[in-house]
Amino acid sequence: MKRETMAKYGIPEKAADLMAHFGRDAFRLSPEEWKFIRWQAFNQDYFFVASREDRQWRRGWCSHCRKWLVARDYSPERLGHNDTIRCPVCGDGLTVKHTWRMSKYLEDEALVYLYRPSVVDPAIVTARAVYVSRPWGVGGEPHRLQERVLYDSFYFFTPGKGGQMLRPVNNARIYWATFWAEGVAWKTNGRLGMVYELASRPLVRDSHYTCNYMGQMRRVEVAVAEDREGAFRAAEKSPLRYGMKEYYPYGDDHFIGFWHWAARYASVEKLVKIGLGQLIGDKMGGQRNTGVPGNVINWRGKDLAAILRRRLTKADKAFLLEHGSQVGLEDIAWWQIYDGDISLSEAVAIRDCNFPAWRRIHKYLDLVRARNYLVKQAKRLPKGMWDNLGSGLYADYLDECAKLGYDMADKAVLFPRDFRKEHEHTMRLVEYQKNRKLEDAYAKRRRPAMRRRYGYEAMGLAVIVPERLADLVVEGERQHNCVGGYMERVAKGHTDVVFIRRLAKPEESYITMEIHQGRIIQARTKNNGPLDKAGERFVEAFRTAKLEKKARKTA
C-alpha cells in the first residue's frame, strides 16, 4: 500500500505499530488456542505400533483418543505399515504407523488460523496464521508430543478502513524457530520491521504453502484449519461481527477474505441490522450464474436508499421487517429494473428464472407494459411453447427490431398483434442481413453452377435451384424441417440443397432434396415425410440423368 494512501486512512506505517494490537502475547498461544491446535487442527490420526512385538499382539497407541489399546478384534491378521483400522474405543479411522523404524520421519504439518480482538481497540479484529509441525517421536507416547510453532503472518481488520497483513520478508516462512522467538522478533528495537513486511493486501495462505526450508524455497502441502469459534469470539465487540453467520457457509477463504471486504463497507452492518443478511451470503458466493449484475447493491452507500439504489416506501419497509431474511440479490435486482413501478413484495412474487432477458427488455420499454403484453400473447401460442421462454423470445425480438433500425418508440413495433409471426419475420431478416456476404457469394458462383448441374424437368416436375439463401429459411418454415440452418454450408459449397416443384404449381413446396458429392443424401416431403410414388419416380430419373451421367463422364 502506498504511503500517502496509508496516511489518508490513518493506517500505521511501521510493523511495530500494528503489532501493538496483539500486546505482549503476540508470540504466545492461549490455552484455548493450544487446545484447538492439538485436537482439531490436524486432520490425520494414527495408530502407532512401537515394536515388532506390539505388531504381533496388535497393540498400539491411538492419536485421537490418546490411549494404549489392543486392536485384536478390529484389525486384519497383521498391522502392516500404512494399513487402515478403526479404533475400538473412539471409533475413529486410523492409519497404522510402525514408529520403531519411522519415528524420525513422522511429522504432521498444519497452517492454523487463530483470531483475537485487538488489545488496543476491541472494534479491530486480529488474526494469525500459525505454522505447526508435530513430530510424533518414538512410539507416539503422550509425554513425547511436542508441537513446534512458527508465527507466519499477522492480520489486522479495522472497520471503515479495511485489512492489513504483516508477512515474512519475501513472502515465505523462515524455518528456524529460534529466529522467531520473542527476544529476537519482538523486544529488539527495529528488528521486527526486518523480519516482517507490510503486504499490499491481506493474502490467504493455503494448503500449498511456500516456505524457506534451510535456505531453499519450496512448496509443501499442509493441512489447513481455522478456529471459527475463536473468530466469532474475537468479533463479539466489533462491527465486523455482522454478516459472519451469513458468510459462514461460503467461507472458502476463511474469515480473512470476508473481514477484508466488510471492513471497508459500513453498509454490511446496516443491511444485517434490518434483516437483509441474505444479501451478504449472496455476495460472498451464494448467488452464482444467475445473470444478476454485480452492482445491484451499492456497498459504499451511506444510507439504505443509496445502498439499495432505490427509495423504500412504507410498504417496502414493512415487507422487509417481516420477510427480509428471505430477500436475496436477485430479488433486489428485479425490484430495481421495474424503476419504482411495483413494490418490493410484488417484485419478489413475480420474478422468474430469466433475469438477463428482462434486463434486455428493459432497454426498450418499462416492464409492467411488457409483462401485460406477454400475458396476452401467451394465450395465442401453443401450450408449453411459452413456458420459461416467453421473456427470452420477446427480448430476442426487440433486439432484432433494433438491429433492423425499426422505430423502437412505435407501439406497432413493440407490441405486434401476432408476436409469433412477427418474430419469425424479423428473425429471417436479421439472418439475411447477417449472411449478406454469403448471399453475394452464392449469387455469383454457387447458384449458376448448381443450375447447370441440377437443371432438370420431367413427369410434370422440375428441380428448382433456390434464388437466394433466404429461400432455404422459407422452405424450412413451409416444410417444417431444418433446411433453414443449411445457409452457410450451401454458400460455402459443403452441400447442395434444391427444391422439387410441380410445374403446374411452381410456387408450392413439394420436395426438399440435399445432394452431397454427387449423392442424394435425403429427399423429404412436408414434416420430413417419405416420398410418394410420383416423387420416387422423378428422383430416380433425376439421379440417372444428372448424377450418374456426371459420374460416368468423370470416370
N, C-alpha and C positions, 0 to 999 in steps of 0.2 A: 504494500500500500504506500502511495506517495506521502511524503512528509507533510505537504500542505493539506492534503485530504485528511490525514490523521489529526492535524491541528484543528481543522474545521469542525470535526466531530468530537473533539476533546479526548481522543484516544491516546494513551501514553505511548511514547516512542520507545522507551527502554524496556528491556525484558524484566528488569528488577521491579519496575513499577507495576507490571502485570502480575508478577509472581506474588506481590503483596496481597492479592486476593486469596491466596492459599494460607497466608500466615506462616507460622513456624512449622506447620505439618505438611508442607508441600511434598516432602520426600518420606513421609510416613503413611502407613496404612492403618486405618481404624480396625477394631475387632470385627465390625460388620463387613468391612471390605475383605479382610483376610478370610472370613467365613465364606463369602461369595466365591473367592478365588479357589479355595480348597474343595468346595462342594459342588460348584456349578460351572466354573469356567472351563473345565476340561470335559470334552465330550467322549473320551475313550476310557473305559475301565478294564482292569486286567485281573487275571488270576495268576499270581506269582507262585511258581514252583521253585523252591530254593535249592533242591538237591535231587540226585537220581533216586534216592530212597523215597523222597516225597512224591516224586512222579509215580513210583511203583505203588505207593499207598494212595495215590490220587489225593494228596494233601496239598493245600496252598493257602494263600492269603488274598482275600477279595479287597480290591482297592476301593470299592464302592461302600460296602458296609463295614470295611476295615476290621475283619475278623478272620482268624485262622479257622479253617474248616476242612472237612473231608468230603470230597465230591464223588464218592464211590458210586452212589446211586444216580448221579446226574451227569456222568461223563462217559466218553467212549472207553474202549479197552485200555488205552493209554493216553496220557495227557501230552500230546505232541505239541511242539513249539508252534504258536500261532493258530492252534485249534480254537474253536469257539465252544463255550459251555454256558450254562445258566446257573447262577449262584443259587444253591439250595436254601439260603437264608433270606436274601433280599430279592431274589428272582431277577437280578439284572443280567443282561448279556455281557459276557466277559471274554477277553482274548487271552489265551494261555501264553505265558512268557517264562522261559527257562532262564531264571536270573543268575544261575551259577556260571553261565557262560556268556551272558549278555548284559550283565549289570552295568558296566561302564558305558555301554552304548544306549541304554534305555532312558529316554528323556522325552517328556511331553513339553510342547510349546504352545502358548496361547497369547493372544493380544486381547486385553481386557479393558473395557471402557467403564470408568468409575466416575461418579458425579458427586459434586458438593456445592452448597451455596457459598458465595463469597463471604469471607470474614469481614470485609470492608463494607459491603452493601448487599443485603440479602436479596435484592432485586436482580443482582448479577449471578448467573449460574456458571459454574466452572466444571470442567471435565478433564480427565487424564486418560491417555492411552498408555497402559502399563503392559510391558512385555514380561511374561512369566515363563520361566523354564523350571521343570520339575524332574530332576534326576531321581530315579527310584532306589538306587543303591542295592546292596546285596540282600536278596530275599524280599525286598519291598516292605520291610518291617516298619511299623509306625514311628518308632523313635529315630529311624534313619531318614525320614522325609524332611527335605529342606528345600523349599522353593527359592529360586533366585529371581529377584525383581529388578527390572530396569525401567526407569521412567522415560517413556518415549516422547510423548507430546503433551502439551498443556493447552486447553481451550478456555475461552472466555466469551460469554454472551451477555451483552449489555442491551436492555430494552431501549428501542429507539435509535440504536447505533449499529447493531449487527454483531458479527462474531469475529474473533481473532484467534490466532493459533501461534504458539511457540513450538518450533520443531527442532530436532537436532540439526546442526550445521550440515549442509549437503543432503538434507532430507533422508538421512539414514541413521539408525540407532548405532551407538558406539558400544562395542561388545563388552568391554571391560567394566564390570560393575563398580570397581573402586573409583573409576573416573567420574561416576555419577553420584558418589557418596555425598552426604550433606556437607561435610567440611570443604569439599572442592567446589561443588556446584552452587552452594547457597551462601556460605559465610564469606568466601573470599571476594573482596570487592572487585567488581568488573569481570570476574571470571564467568558469571552466569551469561553475560552477553556473548561470550566467546563460545560457550557450549551450545546455546540455543540461538536461533534466528527467527525473526518475525515473518511468517508466511503471508502471501498476498491474500489468502482467504483460508478458512478452515477446511482442511482436507481430511477425508475419512480414510484411515488406513484399513486395509482389508486383509483377507487370508493370504494373499500373495504378497508377501511382506519383504520389502527391500531393506537389507541391513548391511552393516560393515562388519564382516567376520574376520577378525585378526588381520585387518588391513586390506581385505579384498571385498569388493561389493558382490553380493549375491542375493538371489530371491529365494525365499523359503516359504513353505506353506504351513501356516499355523492355524489352530482353532481360534475363532473369534467369539467373544462373549460380551454381553452388555448387562450391567446391573440396572435393569429397568425399574425395579422398586426403588433403588437409590436415586434414579433420575426423578421420579415423582417426589421423593422426599426433598431433593435438592431444590426443586422449583416451587415448594409449598408457599413461600412468601414472595414469589416473583411473578410478574405479569406473564412470564413465559410459560406458566402452568396452563394457560388457556390454549386449548387445541391439542394438548398432548394425547388425551384419550381418543380423539378423532383421528389423530395421526397414527396411533399405535398399530392398527392392523396393517399399515403400509410402510412400516419403519425399516426398509431395507438398508438404509444408510445410517441407522441408529438415530438418536435424538439430535445428534450434531447437525445433520442436514436440516432438520425441522427448525431448531433454535436459531441457526444462522439466518434462515428465511424469516421466521416470526419476529426476531429481534429488530428487524428493520421496519416492520409494519404494525402500527398500533391498531389497524383495522382487524387484526386477528382477535384481539381481546374483545373488541366491540361486537363482532359477529357472534362469538361464542356466548357472550353475556345475554344476547337477545335470542339465543336458541338456534342460531344458524351454523352450528358446528359442523354439519354435514358438508358445508362448502369447503372446510379445511381438509377433510378426508378426500373429497373430490380433487382438490388442487394437488394434494401430495401423492396422488396415484390411483384413486378410486375411479376417476372419470377418464376413460381411455377410449379412443376410436369411436367417439360419438359425433364428431363433426362440430362440436361446440368450440367456438373460438377461445383463444387463451386470454382475451381481455374482457371477459364478461364482468369480472369483479375488478374494481379499481382499488387495489390493495393499499395504495398511498392515500386514499381518501380520508378526510378529516371527520366527516360526519356520515350518517347512514345513507343519505341521498347521494352523496358523492361516491361512496363505496359501491352502492348498487346501481349507480348511473341512472337512477330514476327516483322521483319523489314518491314516497309511500303515502297512500291515503289512510284514513282511519280504518277502512275495511281491510286494507293490506296489513296494517299493524296488528289488527285483531286476529287475522288469519295466521300470522307468524307466531303470535303468542300461543296459539293452540296447536299448530302443525309445523312450526319452524324446524324442528329436528328432522323432518322428512323432506325438507326442501333442499335440492341439490343445485349444482351449477347449471344443469340443463333446464331446470325449471326457471331459474332467473333469466337464462338466455331467451327462453320463449316469451317470458313476460316483457323483456326489453324490446324485442323486434316488433311487438304489437304497438309500440310507440304510445303507450298510455290508453289505448282504446279499450282494453279489458283489464280487469283486476288480476292480482297475482293468483288468487284462488282459481279464477277461470283459466288462466294460462296453464296452471298445473293440471287442471281437469281435461283440457282439450289437446294437450301436446301429443304428438305421435312420434314414430320412430325415425322420421326422415327430416331431421332438423336442417341439414345442408340444403335440401330442396326449398324449404320455406324461406331460408335466407336469400336464395336466388330470386324467389317470387317477390320478396320484399323490395328488391331493387326497382320494381316496376309499378307496384301498387300496394295499398295497405292490405293487411292480411285478413281483416274482417270481411271485406268485399270478396277477396279471393276465396276464403273458406265458404261463404254463402254460394258463390258461383259453382264451386266444386261439388257441393252437396246436391245441387240441382242436376249437374251433369252426370253425377254418379248414377242417377235413376235412369239415364238414357243408355248406359253401357251394359253389356252382358254381365251377369252376376259373376263375381270373382275377379273380373278384369281390373277393377278399380282398387281392390284391397292392397294397401301398402304401396301402391304405385301411383295413385292419383296425383299427389303433390309432385312427385318426380316427373310424371308426364307433362304436367302443366308448366313446371319450371323449364323443361326442355322446349316446350312450345314457345314460351316467352323469349327464351334465348334465341331460338330460331328466327322469330319475328324481328328481334333486334339486329341480328346478322343480315337479314334481308333489307334492312333500312325502313321498316314499317314505322308509322307514327304510333309510338307507344302511349300516347295520350288518347288515342281513338278507342272508344268503347267497343266498336266492332272488331277491333284487333284484340283487345284484352279479353273480351267475353264473346267469342263466336257462338252462334246458335247451335251448331253441331261441332263440338270440340274435337271429337274423334276424326271426322272427315277433314277438318281444317288442319289438324296436327299432321295427318298423313301428307297433306298437300305441302305444307311448309317444310316437312322433313325431306320430301323429294327435291324441292327447290334448293335447299341448303346442300343436299348431297350433290346436286347438279353443279352448283357453284364450286363446291369443293373439288369436283372432278372435271372442271372445265378444260384443264390442260389434257386430261385423258381423253375428253371428247374431241379435242382438236387432233390429237394423235390418231384416234380411231377413225375420224372422218378422212384424214389424208392418206393413211396407209392401210389400216386393217379392213375397213369396210369395202373399198374397191377390190382388195384381194379375196375377201370372203365372197363377194358377188360373183367373181369369175369362177371361183372354185365350187360353190354350192348352188348356183342358179339352176333351178330345175322345176319343170311343170309336167304333170301327168295325172290322169284319172280325176280331173276336176280339182286337183290340189296343187299347191305351189310352195316352194321353200322361200321364205322371206328373210332377208338379212336385216337386222334392226337398223333403222336410220340413225338412231342415237343410242348411246349407252343408257340414257334415262329411260328408253323404251323397255329395258330389262326390268326396271322397277315397276312400270305399269303392267308388264306381263306377269310379274310375280304377284301383284295385287289381284289381277283378274283370275289367274290360275290357282291362287293360294299355294304358291310354292316359294322356294328360297332363291330363285334365279336373280332377284334384285341384288343379292350380295355378290354377284359374279362380275360386276362392272370393271373392277381393276384387273382381274385376271383376264377378261376378254380384251381389254385395251392393251395389255402387255403381251398378248399372244400366247398365254399359258393354256387357254382353252377357247373353243368357239361355241357360241350359242345362237341358234337360228329358230325361226318360228315356221310352223306349217299351217297354212291358211286354206280355206275353201275359196276357190276363185269366185264363187257366187257371193260370198260374204267375206271379203278380204280384211275388213275391219274387226272381225270377231275372232277371238283367240280360240285355237283348236288344240294344237300340239306344240309343246316346247321340247327342243332337241339339243343335246350337248354333244359336241364332237371333239375328240382329242387325238391328235396324231393319226388321223385317217380312220379312227374307230368311233362308232356311235356309243357313247358312254351311257346315255339314258335318253329315252323319249317318253314323255308323260302327257296325259291329258289333265283336265282340271282336278285339283286336290291330289296330284301325283297318282292319278288313276291309270289303269292299263289302257293300251290302245284297242280301239275297236278293229273289226276286220278290214275296213277300208283304210284305216291308218296303218295297220300292219303291212298291207299290200304295197302302199305308197312308200313306206320307209324301206322295205326290202328292195323295191325298184330303184329308189334313190341310192341305196348302198351299192347296188350292182352297177348302175350307170355312172356314178360320180366317184365313189370312194374306191371300189375295187378296180375300176378302169384306171384311176390315177395310180393305184398301187402297181398294176401291171406295167404301166408306162415307166414308172420309176425303176422297176426290176429290170 
